[in-house]
Amino acid sequence: MTQRTAEHVAAMLRDARGEKGWTQGQLAAELGTSQSAVARMEQGKQNLSLKMIQRLENIFDRSIVNVAKPRMTHLRVEGGRTLSGAVDVNSSKNAGVALLCASLINRGTTVLRRLARIEEVNRIVEVLTSIGVECTWLNDTDLRLRRPAVLDLDAMDVDAARRTRSVIMLLGPLLDESREYRLPYAGGCDLGTRTVEPHMQALREFDLSVEATAGFYTVQAPPADSRDRSFVLTERGDTVTENAIMAAAHRPGTTVIRNASPNYMVQDLCFYLQMLGVAIEGVGTTTLRITGRPVIDAEIEYFPSEDPIEAMSLITAGIVTNSEVTVRRVPIEFMEIELATLGQMGQKLEISGEYMARNGRTRLVDVTTKPSELRAPEDKIHPMPFPGLNIDNLPFFAVIAANAHGQTMIHDWVYENRAIYLTELNRLGAQVQLLDPHRIYVNGPTKWRAAEVGCPPALRPAACLLLAMLAARGVSELRNIYVIERGYEDLAERLNTIGAKVEYFQD
């Protein structure tokens, strides 16, 4: 940044802060930085990264740099490098968005510590802010939430809501909030037909009425009751289970949910609600017994547990680059099948003793990858509901199998389109054969080569392309990475801490 540009940015920043009526300390809290750093920015003495400029533009809803604002961010990867060192797993994205929605149940103050600062979280925060929730970043990762006595649901930020599938999870916590309101259709990844009908089936058990209209769900609150209820989920979905749990948490009476998901984000939600005084039995099993509290007003802080999907992403980085990398704070309960499958393929791993996560409930280990010669597994690799192999970890086995000798079948039976996106690995030298919308053959080993590839509109296949680029000698480009930023916090920078060379750029 030239001195003239820095002075221009400083003046724009001072004006924008003044219009908000903020002090330098308030802006520092929003940015998760120090007041002295803000002071240097406003004096033109602070170098601003592209990411920081984007954050400032999002906060002030204006262009800070007086040029045509770039619309897409890309990654440039210098591959073929051996990685080394250690990297920590961040908190769970999926737990984070559920906890943000669940904070509406609490009439007091919720502080979520070490929350993943990702685009999916940002969109939910924007939705909550628009309906009247006071959302304050205490630093870069700790978020304080205070809801008003009455939420202004008519003022909901429709654009932000449409950019996340997680908005459907507001139905449970808003069960009794308003006699009638509208919720925008959910967006998110393009993974084929992911029906919201299982959510509707679960919430109809509470007599919630939801009618689909043009671009919105029209929601009518159920009549008040305190009866007990028991039902079976026809689909053991994570977000479906969470919606049902949140509805039950603030309804009088006892709700028994059978065929519930016991997955990691569901457990985190239950731990949080238990701290709010909601009685929940059966956490970690497929049968939950919830005794709700109609009025909850608590001062609470909670640490979401670590993300097993990010853990798998980082472990994959070590494997595909044939490197010795230590991934710390791996939630072992939710990774055991994945690590056992890697062992069957010949991957050498060192696993530390167990220790507790900051939430006091989740068991963690450190996993070190060792250079290994991989072989294709005897049987296909496929996901199953927890405690099986996680559906979101399945795509990483396509990259890993591409390094193995032999042919691997990967069966992604849940999503119609995701297997198709994994064929983009062929642009980097892989041999992925699409059998049908759910199954692929991966033939290895692969001699990876650099290429320019556009991000597919699905989070995990996009991350797989980035990981494959780490192994491809030469310079690759991954274009339009918004989908990755929805689910990962500064993934490129964190890969760089263990020896990768990845940089952001814009056209």
LINJOKA-V65802 format. One record per run of one state. SS is the DSSP state (hx for helix, st for strand, lp for the rest). FROM is the first residue (numbers start at 1). TO is the last residue. If there is no record, write none. Layout:
<<SS:FROM:TO> <SS:FROM:TO>>
This chain:
<<lp:1:2> <hx:3:20> <lp:21:23> <hx:24:31> <lp:32:34> <hx:35:42> <lp:43:49> <hx:50:60> <lp:61:72> <st:73:79> <lp:80:83> <st:84:88> <lp:89:90> <st:91:91> <lp:92:92> <hx:93:105> <lp:106:108> <st:109:113> <lp:114:118> <hx:119:130> <lp:131:133> <st:134:137> <lp:138:142> <st:143:146> <lp:147:152> <hx:153:155> <lp:156:157> <hx:158:162> <lp:163:164> <hx:165:173> <lp:174:179> <st:180:184> <lp:185:196> <hx:197:204> <lp:205:208> <st:209:213> <lp:214:215> <st:216:220> <lp:221:228> <st:229:232> <lp:233:237> <hx:238:249> <lp:250:253> <st:254:258> <lp:259:263> <hx:264:275> <lp:276:278> <st:279:281> <lp:282:286> <st:287:291> <lp:292:298> <st:299:303> <lp:304:305> <st:306:306> <lp:307:307> <hx:308:320> <lp:321:323> <st:324:331> <hx:332:334> <lp:335:335> <hx:336:344> <lp:345:347> <st:348:351> <lp:352:354> <st:355:356> <lp:357:362> <st:363:370> <lp:371:374> <st:375:375> <lp:376:380> <st:381:382> <lp:383:395> <hx:396:402> <lp:403:404> <st:405:411> <lp:412:417> <hx:418:428> <lp:429:430> <st:431:436> <lp:437:438> <st:439:444> <lp:445:448> <st:449:449> <lp:450:451> <st:452:454> <lp:455:458> <hx:459:471> <lp:472:472> <st:473:479> <lp:480:481> <hx:482:487> <lp:488:490> <hx:491:496> <lp:497:501> <st:502:506> <lp:507:507>>
